[in-house]
Amino acid sequence: MKRLSIMLSLLLVGLLLAACKSPPPPSVVTDEAASGRVPEVTTEAAAPGEATSPTNEVAPADLPTDSGSAETRVDEQGAVIVSVTPLNLSAPGATLDFEVTLETHSVDLSMNLAELATLTADNSLAVESSGWDGPQGGHHVAGTLSFPTEVNGEPLLADASGLTLIINNVDAPERVFTWDLP
């Protein structure tokens, strides 16, 4: 009887973990796609009326057409998956904004990302984050990370062809996300 109870408990835990796991966002650009190689997308057969889902990352039609548009980067170090999507690289306002999603089942996400993030252009200008509007805590956190577009009166993106976002100490010492600018 005790063995049956343990087996049922393990089965229940496994089902709960499987139910909590979410698939990656459909617009994820992998290192392979970012390097110019477009991953092949296939779908599994579904019964009539059921949706199919990709078994690989991105369909060519889903890739951004503007190199400064939203290109999601994903870092899966440790127990936290971090996804970052630029929101306004093509037309920044007073801030450059990034949608950041953190997902985990074992790490407390009660940190302020504005204190952990730096944005650097390949023109040697760097800026600390000016704001994070995501909630602090939980296992599925999403919000906007913002950076000023000027550093000491100079435009951050002036003469820049690339941008690097570094987020420190989110269940890994450093997470690096890079984009080419138009």
C-alpha positions as CSV (number, residue, x, y, z in Angstrom):
1,M,0.0,0.0,0.0
2,K,2.8,2.4,0.9
3,R,4.6,1.6,-2.4
4,L,1.4,2.4,-4.4
5,S,1.0,5.7,-2.5
6,I,4.6,6.7,-3.4
7,M,4.2,5.7,-7.0
8,L,1.0,7.8,-7.2
9,S,2.7,10.7,-5.6
10,L,5.6,10.6,-8.1
11,L,3.1,10.3,-11.0
12,L,1.2,13.4,-9.7
13,V,4.4,15.4,-9.4
14,G,5.5,14.4,-12.9
15,L,2.1,15.5,-14.3
16,L,2.3,18.8,-12.5
17,L,5.8,19.5,-13.8
18,A,4.8,18.6,-17.4
19,A,1.7,20.9,-17.2
20,C,3.8,23.9,-16.0
21,K,6.3,23.6,-18.8
22,S,5.6,26.1,-21.5
23,P,7.0,26.0,-25.1
24,P,9.4,28.7,-26.3
25,P,7.9,31.8,-27.9
26,P,7.2,31.2,-31.6
27,S,9.3,34.1,-32.7
28,V,12.6,32.8,-31.2
29,V,15.6,33.4,-33.3
30,T,18.2,30.8,-32.5
31,D,21.9,31.2,-32.9
32,E,21.6,29.1,-36.0
33,A,19.0,31.5,-37.5
34,A,20.9,34.6,-36.3
35,S,23.9,33.4,-38.2
36,G,21.9,33.4,-41.5
37,R,21.0,29.7,-41.5
38,V,17.2,29.3,-41.4
39,P,16.2,26.2,-39.4
40,E,13.8,23.8,-41.0
41,V,10.3,23.7,-39.6
42,T,8.2,20.6,-39.6
43,T,4.9,19.8,-38.1
44,E,3.5,16.6,-36.7
45,A,0.3,15.2,-38.2
46,A,-2.8,16.2,-36.2
47,A,-6.3,14.9,-36.1
48,P,-8.8,17.0,-38.0
49,G,-9.7,20.1,-36.1
50,E,-6.5,19.9,-34.0
51,A,-3.7,22.5,-34.4
52,T,-0.2,21.4,-35.4
53,S,2.9,22.7,-33.6
54,P,6.4,23.2,-35.0
55,T,9.1,20.7,-34.0
56,N,11.8,23.2,-34.6
57,E,12.2,26.9,-34.0
58,V,11.1,29.3,-36.7
59,A,9.5,29.3,-40.1
60,P,11.2,31.5,-42.6
61,A,8.0,33.7,-42.9
62,D,8.2,34.3,-39.1
63,L,11.7,35.8,-39.3
64,P,11.8,39.6,-39.0
65,T,12.2,41.4,-42.3
66,D,13.7,44.5,-40.7
67,S,17.1,43.7,-39.1
68,G,16.2,46.2,-36.4
69,S,12.9,44.7,-35.6
70,A,11.9,42.3,-32.8
71,E,14.4,39.5,-32.8
72,T,14.1,37.3,-29.7
73,R,17.2,35.9,-28.1
74,V,17.1,33.1,-25.6
75,D,19.6,32.1,-22.9
76,E,18.9,28.8,-21.1
77,Q,21.8,28.7,-18.6
78,G,21.0,27.2,-15.2
79,A,17.4,26.7,-14.1
80,V,16.1,30.0,-15.6
81,I,15.2,30.5,-19.3
82,V,15.6,34.2,-20.2
83,S,14.1,35.5,-23.4
84,V,14.8,39.1,-24.6
85,T,13.0,40.8,-27.5
86,P,13.9,44.4,-28.5
87,L,10.8,46.5,-28.9
88,N,12.0,49.7,-30.6
89,L,15.5,49.3,-32.0
90,S,14.4,50.7,-35.4
91,A,12.8,53.8,-33.9
92,P,13.9,54.4,-30.3
93,G,12.3,57.2,-28.3
94,A,13.8,58.5,-25.1
95,T,14.5,54.9,-24.1
96,L,15.5,51.6,-25.8
97,D,13.0,49.0,-24.6
98,F,13.3,45.2,-24.4
99,E,10.6,42.7,-23.5
100,V,12.2,40.2,-21.0
101,T,10.6,36.9,-20.0
102,L,12.0,34.8,-17.2
103,E,10.8,31.2,-16.7
104,T,11.8,28.7,-14.0
105,H,10.4,26.1,-11.7
106,S,13.0,26.2,-9.0
107,V,14.5,29.7,-8.7
108,D,12.9,32.7,-6.9
109,L,12.7,35.6,-9.5
110,S,12.4,38.4,-6.9
111,M,15.1,40.5,-8.4
112,N,15.1,44.0,-10.0
113,L,16.5,43.5,-13.5
114,A,17.2,47.2,-13.8
115,E,20.0,46.7,-11.2
116,L,21.5,43.7,-13.1
117,A,21.5,44.9,-16.8
118,T,23.9,46.9,-19.0
119,L,23.5,47.8,-22.6
120,T,26.6,48.3,-24.7
121,A,26.9,49.5,-28.3
122,D,29.9,48.5,-30.4
123,N,30.9,52.2,-30.5
124,S,32.2,51.7,-26.9
125,L,29.2,53.5,-25.3
126,A,27.5,51.7,-22.4
127,V,24.5,52.5,-20.3
128,E,22.8,51.0,-17.2
129,S,19.1,50.2,-17.2
130,S,16.8,53.0,-16.3
131,G,13.8,50.8,-15.4
132,W,12.2,47.4,-15.1
133,D,8.4,47.2,-14.9
134,G,8.1,43.5,-14.4
135,P,6.9,42.0,-11.1
136,Q,9.4,40.7,-8.6
137,G,8.8,37.1,-7.5
138,G,7.2,34.0,-8.9
139,H,8.3,31.5,-11.5
140,H,7.0,33.2,-14.7
141,V,8.0,36.8,-14.9
142,A,7.7,39.2,-17.9
143,G,8.2,42.9,-18.2
144,T,9.9,45.7,-20.1
145,L,13.6,46.6,-19.4
146,S,14.4,50.2,-20.5
147,F,17.7,52.0,-21.2
148,P,18.3,55.7,-21.9
149,T,19.2,56.4,-25.6
150,E,21.9,58.9,-24.6
151,V,25.1,58.6,-22.6
152,N,26.6,61.9,-21.3
153,G,24.7,63.7,-24.1
154,E,25.9,61.3,-26.9
155,P,23.4,59.1,-28.7
156,L,24.0,55.5,-27.7
157,L,23.5,54.2,-31.2
158,A,25.5,56.8,-33.1
159,D,27.8,55.0,-35.5
160,A,27.0,51.7,-33.9
161,S,26.4,48.5,-35.9
162,G,25.8,46.1,-33.0
163,L,24.3,46.1,-29.5
164,T,24.9,43.8,-26.5
165,L,22.7,43.4,-23.5
166,I,24.2,41.8,-20.5
167,I,22.1,40.6,-17.5
168,N,24.1,39.5,-14.5
169,N,23.3,37.1,-11.7
170,V,20.0,35.5,-12.8
171,D,20.9,31.9,-11.9
172,A,24.1,32.3,-14.0
173,P,27.0,34.8,-13.6
174,E,26.3,36.5,-17.0
175,R,23.8,36.3,-19.8
176,V,24.7,38.0,-23.1
177,F,22.3,38.9,-25.9
178,T,23.5,40.6,-29.1
179,W,21.8,42.2,-32.1
180,D,23.0,43.7,-35.3
181,L,21.7,47.2,-36.0
182,P,20.4,48.4,-39.4
